[in-house]
């Protein structure tokens, strides 16, 4: 649990930022149109991803040289600092241009910390598990994401249902970020008492750096891994995080309804990840499950968005979206297992961090900006569906080419 708390805080913050993007856009990025403010807000959401690759190389290498615990302590505290900046930043009306600068600074700090969090936490979970428990242990990394998204969506639903628009814009949107800060001291305490699984190599100073080793000795895994991560990333940031904003902005569905469906989606994701972990431990075939998840995602993307356009068929859109979320749950676990088990222990944290961070930076940080831009310029409400299908097709090829390895 302690290993997954930092990642949970990351996803919680990203979830509530996504859900309150329209509010943040109006408060910190005033524009002549709602789409303009929203576009700038989601662009800042993407700015945080720029620091992920740097964080993955610095903190990932730190985890491989000094130990998983040391890196995890650093990431959760840095993430808390970034969250605090966003939670307490004065608005544009109060301090002018400094307001959006504070939001950007908070997102950059969060991004740097998140870059090293996934690699350190995932490797510790993998290395703590027995040979037949790896899927179950690593699943808690993804389960924490689902629980965090559920909490974020639930808070969004509660706040939008109970607060007036004035209260929501005045202080209500800050509440989830402030509550998220409570995770930091709990996470620090728990992580201090976690048993270390790898304290680094005493002779590492005489060898190539972990980053250089990954770049030179594991280039194929790095490239294919990034393209594999793309499939889950695109589904997370569009189908899970962006969907509420899309439903409200494009189809004028009530905020409370959009958040309620997101709560349901988070529950489905947690269940899907849990059973996928059990499946992987029993049948040892992560690659086949990964391929299946991508095919399901490609099949469900179009009807999910199409049904939102047809009056009276919102329930069917929800059904298709839940099937997409099942595919997402399978995808995020199996891709992580494939990548982590393919890398040697001495560079595992660095490799996992770099693959995840570069994949999420390129395809996650840009997803909401690209989709919002496509909606604005084309006027085609199906643009998100076609974007998801295209990205999944590329990821499918990469997954087929990736060599599955176990037992390292």
C-alpha positions as CSV (number, residue, x, y, z in Angstrom):
1,X,0.0,0.0,0.0
2,X,2.8,2.4,0.9
3,X,4.5,1.9,-2.4
4,X,1.3,2.9,-4.3
5,X,0.3,5.9,-2.3
6,X,2.5,8.3,-4.3
7,X,1.1,7.2,-7.6
8,X,-2.4,7.4,-6.1
9,X,-1.7,11.1,-5.2
10,X,-0.5,11.7,-8.7
11,X,-3.6,10.3,-10.3
12,X,-5.9,12.0,-7.7
13,X,-4.4,15.4,-8.5
14,X,-4.6,14.8,-12.3
15,X,-8.2,13.6,-12.0
16,X,-9.4,16.6,-10.1
17,X,-7.4,18.9,-12.4
18,X,-9.1,17.3,-15.4
19,X,-12.5,17.5,-13.9
20,X,-12.1,21.2,-12.9
21,X,-10.3,22.2,-16.0
22,X,-13.1,24.5,-17.1
23,X,-13.2,26.2,-13.7
24,X,-9.4,26.6,-13.6
25,X,-9.4,27.9,-17.1
26,X,-11.7,30.7,-16.4
27,X,-10.0,31.6,-13.1
28,X,-6.4,31.5,-14.2
29,X,-6.5,31.7,-18.0
30,X,-9.2,34.3,-18.9
31,X,-10.2,34.3,-22.6
32,X,-12.9,35.6,-24.9
33,X,-14.3,32.1,-25.3
34,X,-14.9,29.1,-23.0
35,X,-13.0,26.9,-25.5
36,X,-10.0,29.3,-25.3
37,X,-9.8,29.2,-21.5
38,X,-10.3,25.4,-21.5
39,X,-7.6,25.0,-24.2
40,X,-5.1,26.9,-22.1
41,X,-6.1,25.0,-18.9
42,X,-5.6,21.6,-20.5
43,X,-2.3,22.9,-22.1
44,X,-1.0,23.6,-18.6
45,X,-2.2,20.1,-17.6
46,X,0.1,18.9,-20.4
47,X,3.0,21.2,-19.3
48,X,3.5,19.1,-16.2
49,X,4.4,16.2,-18.5
50,X,7.5,18.0,-19.9
51,X,9.3,17.4,-16.6
52,X,8.5,13.7,-16.5
53,X,11.4,12.5,-18.7
54,X,13.9,14.5,-16.6
55,X,12.4,13.2,-13.4
56,X,12.5,9.6,-14.7
57,X,16.2,9.9,-15.5
58,X,17.2,11.6,-12.3
59,X,14.9,9.9,-9.8
60,X,14.9,6.5,-11.6
61,X,18.7,6.4,-11.6
62,X,18.6,7.4,-8.0
63,X,16.4,4.4,-7.2
64,X,18.8,2.1,-9.0
65,X,21.9,3.6,-7.3
66,X,20.6,4.4,-3.8
67,X,17.6,2.2,-3.4
68,X,13.8,2.2,-4.1
69,X,12.8,3.6,-0.7
70,X,15.1,6.7,-1.0
71,X,13.6,7.6,-4.3
72,X,10.0,7.0,-3.2
73,X,10.5,9.3,-0.2
74,X,11.8,12.1,-2.5
75,X,9.0,11.7,-5.0
76,X,6.1,11.9,-2.6
77,X,7.4,15.0,-0.9
78,X,8.1,16.8,-4.2
79,X,4.6,15.8,-5.4
80,X,3.1,17.3,-2.2
81,X,4.9,20.6,-2.8
82,X,3.5,20.8,-6.4
83,X,0.0,20.1,-5.1
84,X,0.2,22.8,-2.5
85,X,1.2,25.4,-5.1
86,X,-2.0,24.6,-7.1
87,X,-4.2,24.4,-4.1
88,X,-3.3,27.8,-2.7
89,X,-2.5,29.8,-5.8
90,X,-4.3,33.2,-5.9
91,X,-6.4,33.7,-9.1
92,X,-5.6,35.9,-12.1
93,X,-8.1,38.5,-10.9
94,X,-6.1,38.7,-7.6
95,X,-2.4,38.8,-8.7
96,X,-2.5,38.9,-12.5
97,X,0.0,37.0,-14.6
98,X,1.7,35.5,-11.5
99,X,-1.4,33.3,-11.0
100,X,-1.0,31.1,-14.0
101,X,2.8,31.0,-13.4
102,X,2.1,29.4,-10.0
103,X,-0.2,26.8,-11.6
104,X,2.5,26.0,-14.2
105,X,5.2,25.8,-11.5
106,X,3.0,23.4,-9.5
107,X,2.4,21.2,-12.5
108,X,6.1,21.2,-13.4
109,X,7.0,20.0,-9.9
110,X,4.3,17.3,-9.9
111,X,5.6,16.2,-13.3
112,X,9.2,15.9,-12.1
113,X,8.2,13.8,-9.1
114,X,5.8,11.6,-11.1
115,X,8.6,10.8,-13.6
116,X,10.4,8.8,-10.9
117,X,7.5,7.6,-8.9
118,X,6.2,4.9,-11.2
119,X,9.5,3.2,-11.8
120,X,10.6,3.1,-8.1
121,X,7.2,2.0,-6.8
122,X,6.6,-0.6,-9.5
123,X,10.0,-2.2,-9.1
124,X,9.7,-2.4,-5.4
125,X,6.3,-4.1,-5.7
126,X,7.6,-6.5,-8.3
127,X,10.7,-7.4,-6.3
128,X,8.7,-7.8,-3.1
129,X,6.5,-10.5,-4.6
130,X,7.0,-14.2,-4.9
131,X,7.3,-15.8,-8.3
132,X,3.5,-16.5,-8.5
133,X,2.4,-13.2,-6.9
134,X,4.0,-10.6,-9.2
135,X,0.8,-9.7,-11.1
136,X,-1.1,-9.3,-7.8
137,X,1.5,-7.1,-6.2
138,X,2.1,-4.9,-9.2
139,X,-1.7,-4.6,-9.7
140,X,-1.8,-2.4,-6.6
141,X,0.0,0.3,-8.5
142,X,-2.9,0.4,-11.0
143,X,-5.5,-0.2,-8.3
144,X,-4.3,2.9,-6.5
145,X,-4.9,4.8,-9.7
146,X,-8.5,3.6,-10.0
147,X,-9.2,4.3,-6.3
148,X,-7.7,7.8,-6.7
149,X,-9.7,8.5,-9.8
150,X,-12.8,7.3,-7.9
151,X,-12.1,9.6,-5.0
152,X,-11.5,12.5,-7.4
153,X,-14.6,11.9,-9.4
154,X,-16.7,11.4,-6.2
155,X,-15.4,14.8,-4.8
156,X,-16.2,16.4,-8.2
157,X,-19.7,15.0,-8.0
158,X,-20.2,16.0,-4.4
159,X,-19.0,19.6,-4.9
160,X,-20.8,20.3,-8.2
161,X,-24.0,18.8,-6.7
162,X,-24.0,20.7,-3.4
163,X,-22.2,24.0,-4.1
164,X,-23.5,27.0,-6.0
165,X,-21.6,28.1,-9.0
166,X,-20.2,31.1,-7.1
167,X,-19.0,28.9,-4.2
168,X,-17.5,26.4,-6.7
169,X,-15.5,29.1,-8.4
170,X,-14.6,30.9,-5.2
171,X,-13.2,28.0,-3.1
172,X,-14.9,24.7,-3.9
173,X,-12.5,23.6,-6.6
174,X,-9.6,23.9,-4.2
175,X,-11.0,21.4,-1.7
176,X,-9.8,18.2,-3.5
177,X,-6.3,19.5,-3.8
178,X,-6.1,20.4,-0.1
179,X,-7.5,17.0,0.8
180,X,-4.9,15.4,-1.4
181,X,-2.1,17.0,0.7
182,X,-3.2,14.8,3.6
183,X,-1.8,11.8,1.7
184,X,1.7,13.1,2.0
185,X,2.5,12.7,5.7
186,X,0.7,9.3,5.7
187,X,2.8,8.2,2.7
188,X,6.0,9.5,4.2
189,X,5.4,7.6,7.4
190,X,4.5,4.3,5.7
191,X,7.4,4.5,3.2
192,X,9.9,4.9,6.0
193,X,8.9,1.5,7.3
194,X,8.8,-0.4,4.0
195,X,11.4,-3.1,3.6
196,X,14.0,-2.2,0.9
197,X,14.3,-4.7,-2.0
198,X,17.3,-3.3,-3.8
199,X,19.9,-1.0,-2.2
200,X,21.9,-0.5,-5.4
201,X,25.1,-1.9,-6.8
202,X,28.3,-1.1,-4.8
203,X,30.4,-1.3,-8.0
204,X,27.9,1.0,-9.9
205,X,30.4,3.9,-10.0
206,X,32.7,1.9,-12.2
207,X,29.9,1.0,-14.7
208,X,27.8,3.0,-17.1
209,X,25.1,5.1,-15.6
210,X,21.6,3.5,-15.5
211,X,20.3,6.0,-18.0
212,X,23.1,5.3,-20.4
213,X,22.7,1.6,-20.0
214,X,19.0,1.8,-20.9
215,X,19.6,4.0,-23.9
216,X,22.4,1.9,-25.3
217,X,21.7,-1.7,-24.2
218,X,17.9,-1.7,-24.1
219,X,17.1,0.6,-27.0
220,X,14.5,-1.8,-28.6
221,X,12.7,-2.3,-25.3
222,X,12.7,1.5,-24.7
223,X,11.2,2.4,-28.1
224,X,8.6,-0.5,-28.2
225,X,7.8,0.1,-24.5
226,X,7.0,3.7,-25.1
227,X,4.6,2.8,-28.0
228,X,3.0,0.1,-25.8
229,X,2.4,2.5,-23.0
230,X,0.7,4.8,-25.5
231,X,-2.4,2.6,-25.7
232,X,-3.2,2.7,-21.9
233,X,-2.1,6.4,-21.7
234,X,-4.5,7.5,-24.4
235,X,-7.4,5.6,-22.9
236,X,-6.6,7.0,-19.4
237,X,-6.3,10.6,-20.4
238,X,-9.2,10.7,-22.9
239,X,-11.7,8.0,-21.9
240,X,-11.2,8.3,-18.1
241,X,-10.0,11.9,-17.4
242,X,-11.2,14.0,-20.3
243,X,-14.6,12.4,-20.8
244,X,-16.4,14.4,-18.1
245,X,-15.2,17.7,-19.7
246,X,-16.1,16.4,-23.1
247,X,-19.6,15.4,-22.1
248,X,-20.3,18.7,-20.4
249,X,-18.6,21.0,-23.1
250,X,-19.7,19.2,-26.3
251,X,-23.0,17.5,-25.4
252,X,-24.1,19.7,-22.5
253,X,-24.6,16.8,-20.1
254,X,-25.0,17.9,-16.5
255,X,-21.8,17.9,-14.5
256,X,-23.3,15.7,-11.8
257,X,-24.2,13.0,-14.4
258,X,-20.7,13.1,-16.0
259,X,-19.0,12.7,-12.6
260,X,-21.3,9.9,-11.6
261,X,-20.4,7.9,-14.7
262,X,-16.7,8.6,-13.9
263,X,-17.1,7.1,-10.4
264,X,-18.6,4.0,-12.0
265,X,-15.7,3.9,-14.5
266,X,-13.1,4.0,-11.7
267,X,-14.8,1.1,-9.9
268,X,-14.8,-1.0,-13.1
269,X,-11.1,-0.2,-13.6
270,X,-10.2,-1.4,-10.1
271,X,-12.1,-4.6,-10.5
272,X,-10.6,-5.2,-14.0
273,X,-7.0,-4.6,-12.7
274,X,-7.4,-6.9,-9.7
275,X,-8.6,-9.9,-11.8
276,X,-6.0,-9.2,-14.5
277,X,-3.3,-9.5,-11.8
278,X,-4.7,-12.9,-10.7
279,X,-4.9,-14.0,-14.4
280,X,-1.3,-13.1,-15.1
281,X,-0.1,-14.9,-12.1
282,X,-1.9,-18.1,-13.0
283,X,-1.5,-18.2,-16.8
284,X,1.8,-16.2,-17.3
285,X,0.8,-14.7,-20.6
286,X,0.7,-10.9,-20.2
287,X,1.3,-10.3,-23.9
288,X,-1.9,-12.1,-25.1
289,X,-3.9,-10.2,-22.5
290,X,-2.3,-6.9,-23.6
291,X,-3.2,-7.5,-27.3
292,X,-6.8,-8.4,-26.3
293,X,-7.1,-5.2,-24.4
294,X,-6.0,-3.1,-27.4
295,X,-8.4,-4.9,-29.7
296,X,-11.3,-4.3,-27.3
297,X,-10.4,-0.6,-27.0
298,X,-10.4,-0.2,-30.7
299,X,-13.8,-1.8,-31.1
300,X,-15.4,0.1,-28.3
301,X,-14.0,3.7,-28.9
302,X,-16.3,4.6,-31.8
303,X,-19.6,3.5,-30.3
304,X,-18.8,5.1,-26.9
305,X,-18.6,8.5,-28.5
306,X,-21.3,7.9,-31.1
307,X,-23.9,7.0,-28.6
308,X,-23.4,10.3,-26.8
309,X,-24.8,12.1,-29.8
310,X,-28.0,10.1,-30.0
311,X,-30.8,11.3,-27.7
312,X,-32.1,8.6,-25.3
313,X,-29.0,6.4,-25.7
314,X,-26.8,7.8,-23.0
315,X,-27.1,4.5,-21.1
316,X,-25.7,2.6,-24.1
317,X,-22.8,5.1,-24.3
318,X,-22.1,4.3,-20.6
319,X,-22.1,0.5,-21.3
320,X,-19.6,0.9,-24.2
321,X,-17.4,3.2,-22.0
322,X,-17.4,0.6,-19.2
323,X,-16.1,-2.0,-21.7
324,X,-13.4,0.5,-22.7
325,X,-12.5,0.8,-19.0
326,X,-12.2,-3.0,-18.7
327,X,-9.8,-2.9,-21.6
328,X,-7.9,-0.1,-19.9
329,X,-7.6,-2.0,-16.6
330,X,-6.2,-5.0,-18.5
331,X,-3.9,-2.8,-20.5
332,X,-2.2,-0.8,-17.7
333,X,-1.3,-3.9,-15.7
334,X,-0.1,-6.1,-18.5
335,X,2.0,-3.4,-20.2
336,X,3.7,-2.7,-16.8
337,X,4.4,-6.4,-16.2
338,X,5.8,-6.9,-19.7
339,X,8.2,-3.9,-19.4
340,X,9.3,-4.4,-15.8
341,X,10.0,-8.1,-16.3
342,X,12.0,-7.5,-19.5
343,X,14.5,-5.2,-17.7
344,X,17.4,-6.4,-15.5
345,X,17.2,-5.4,-11.9
346,X,20.2,-3.0,-11.9
347,X,18.4,-0.6,-14.3
348,X,14.7,-1.7,-13.8
349,X,13.6,1.5,-12.0
350,X,15.3,3.7,-14.5
351,X,14.0,1.8,-17.5
352,X,10.4,1.6,-16.2
353,X,10.5,5.3,-15.3
354,X,11.9,6.4,-18.6
355,X,9.5,4.3,-20.7
356,X,6.4,5.3,-18.7
357,X,7.5,9.0,-18.5
358,X,8.3,9.4,-22.2
359,X,5.2,7.5,-23.2
360,X,2.9,9.6,-20.9
361,X,4.6,12.8,-21.8
362,X,4.3,12.4,-25.6
363,X,0.9,10.8,-25.7
364,X,-0.7,11.7,-22.4
365,X,0.4,15.3,-22.0
366,X,-0.7,16.1,-25.5
367,X,-3.9,14.0,-25.6
368,X,-6.3,16.5,-24.1
369,X,-4.8,19.5,-26.0
370,X,-4.9,17.6,-29.3
371,X,-8.5,16.4,-28.8
372,X,-9.7,19.9,-27.7
373,X,-8.0,21.5,-30.7
374,X,-9.5,18.9,-33.0
375,X,-13.0,19.5,-31.7
376,X,-12.6,23.2,-32.1
377,X,-11.1,23.2,-35.6
378,X,-13.0,20.4,-37.2
379,X,-16.3,20.7,-35.4
380,X,-16.5,16.9,-35.5
381,X,-17.6,15.5,-32.2
382,X,-16.2,12.1,-33.2
383,X,-12.6,13.4,-33.3
384,X,-11.7,11.9,-29.9
385,X,-12.8,8.4,-31.0
386,X,-10.8,8.5,-34.2
387,X,-7.7,9.7,-32.3
388,X,-8.0,6.9,-29.8
389,X,-8.4,4.2,-32.5
390,X,-5.4,5.5,-34.4
391,X,-3.1,5.5,-31.4
392,X,-4.3,2.1,-30.3
393,X,-3.5,0.7,-33.8
394,X,0.1,1.8,-33.5
395,X,0.4,0.4,-30.0
396,X,-0.9,-2.9,-31.2
397,X,2.0,-3.3,-33.7
398,X,4.5,-2.4,-31.0
399,X,3.0,-5.0,-28.6
400,X,3.3,-7.7,-31.2
401,X,6.9,-6.9,-31.7
402,X,7.8,-6.7,-28.0
403,X,9.6,-9.8,-26.6
404,X,8.0,-11.2,-23.5
405,X,10.4,-12.2,-20.8
406,X,9.8,-13.5,-17.3
407,X,11.6,-14.5,-14.1
408,X,14.4,-11.9,-14.1
